[in-house]
């Protein structure tokens, strides 16, 4: 039979492991979205094909009436939700001036 203290220790260890893993996953998510936002901004500045595709996407949303506007609003909401932390993460990356350990701890 398993002792109650052993079971409590295992549950505590498992919960601690899950929390640490989720913190690392969230940090990696923030870094990836920041890099993707940076690439998107650079893509909007330089190549005209990316800019044209984005303009065509919004024109398609607005030309489809109420359904298109609803889909566009959902798309915009998801875009904001995905890139909520990206500007803060990019500013932290630039403020740490290449010290990756310090950057990882600040996220």
ABEGO torsion letter per residue (X at the ends): XBBAAAAAAAAAAAAAAAAAAAAAAAAAAAAAAAAAAAAAAAAAAABAAAAAAAAAAAAAAAAAEAAAAAAAAAAAAAAAAAAAAAAAAAAAAAAAGGBAAAAAAAX
